[in-house]
Amino acid sequence: MKTLGNLLWFIFGGCLSGLSWCLAGLLWSITIVGIPIGRQCFKFAQVSFFPFGKQIEYGGGTVSMLVNIIWLIVSGFPLALEHLASGAVLCVTIIGIPFGLQQFKLAKLALMPFGARIV
């Protein structure tokens, strides 16, 4: 079932969602200091392309909190707003609710990506 969900997800909006994470990763990777943040963006682009069957655990320490604050100011809000808007549109129909919930999961990830693990 998760394969079918991931396939439908990719066709109907997951591709654009994942590409936005890839764009953020490319922009962060321009500088040497931003490369670790860019690598994290590329990891989460994989989740954004195919989110069904994957869980995200949040944790981390002080360094993760500091990087999350910088991330939130620079890239977090636009990505979170994109996922929230897409999730709200998808939740209009009963069939779209599971897809909307995945968008909301990605919106939370867009706000706090550092210290998060994909399970």
RAUR-V726632 format. One record per pair of residues at least 12 apart in sequence whose ideal C-beta (glycine too) atoms are under 7 Angstrom apart, sorted by sequence separation. I is the first residue (numbers start at 1). GAP is how many residues later the second one is. D is the distance in Angstrom with one decimal. If there is no record, write none. Layout:
i=I gap=GAP d=D
i=I gap=GAP d=D
This chain:
i=26 gap=12 d=6.9
i=25 gap=13 d=4.3
i=28 gap=13 d=6.1
i=87 gap=13 d=4.3
i=90 gap=13 d=6.1
i=25 gap=16 d=3.2
i=87 gap=16 d=3.2
i=24 gap=17 d=4.8
i=25 gap=17 d=4.6
i=86 gap=17 d=4.7
i=87 gap=17 d=4.7
i=21 gap=20 d=5.4
i=22 gap=20 d=6.7
i=25 gap=20 d=6.5
i=83 gap=20 d=4.8
i=87 gap=20 d=6.5
i=21 gap=23 d=5.5
i=22 gap=23 d=4.8
i=83 gap=23 d=4.6
i=84 gap=23 d=4.9
i=21 gap=24 d=3.7
i=83 gap=24 d=3.7
i=18 gap=27 d=4.8
i=21 gap=27 d=5.0
i=80 gap=27 d=4.8
i=83 gap=27 d=5.8
i=18 gap=30 d=4.2
i=37 gap=30 d=6.8
i=80 gap=30 d=4.1
i=17 gap=31 d=4.7
i=18 gap=31 d=3.8
i=79 gap=31 d=3.8
i=80 gap=31 d=5.1
i=14 gap=34 d=6.7
i=37 gap=34 d=6.7
i=76 gap=34 d=5.6
i=14 gap=35 d=5.6
i=76 gap=35 d=5.3
i=10 gap=39 d=6.1
i=72 gap=39 d=6.3
i=10 gap=40 d=6.6
i=9 gap=41 d=6.9
i=9 gap=42 d=6.5
i=71 gap=42 d=6.4
i=9 gap=43 d=6.5
i=71 gap=43 d=6.5
i=6 gap=44 d=4.2
i=68 gap=44 d=5.2
i=6 gap=46 d=4.9
i=68 gap=46 d=5.0
i=5 gap=47 d=3.9
i=67 gap=47 d=4.5
i=56 gap=49 d=6.8
i=2 gap=50 d=4.2
i=52 gap=50 d=6.8
i=64 gap=50 d=4.4
i=2 gap=51 d=3.7
i=24 gap=51 d=4.9
i=51 gap=51 d=4.5
i=64 gap=51 d=3.4
i=56 gap=53 d=5.8
i=51 gap=54 d=6.6
i=58 gap=54 d=6.4
i=60 gap=54 d=6.2
i=24 gap=55 d=6.5
i=51 gap=55 d=6.6
i=60 gap=55 d=1.9
i=59 gap=56 d=5.2
i=58 gap=57 d=6.3
i=48 gap=58 d=5.7
i=58 gap=58 d=5.1
i=20 gap=59 d=6.2
i=57 gap=59 d=6.8
i=56 gap=60 d=5.3
i=57 gap=60 d=4.8
i=20 gap=62 d=6.0
i=56 gap=62 d=6.1
i=57 gap=62 d=5.5
i=54 gap=64 d=5.7
i=55 gap=64 d=4.5
i=44 gap=65 d=6.1
i=17 gap=66 d=7.0
i=17 gap=69 d=6.9
i=44 gap=69 d=5.8
i=47 gap=71 d=5.8
i=13 gap=73 d=6.1
i=40 gap=73 d=5.9
i=40 gap=74 d=6.4
i=43 gap=75 d=6.9
i=17 gap=89 d=6.7
i=9 gap=90 d=6.2
i=5 gap=93 d=6.9
i=9 gap=93 d=6.7
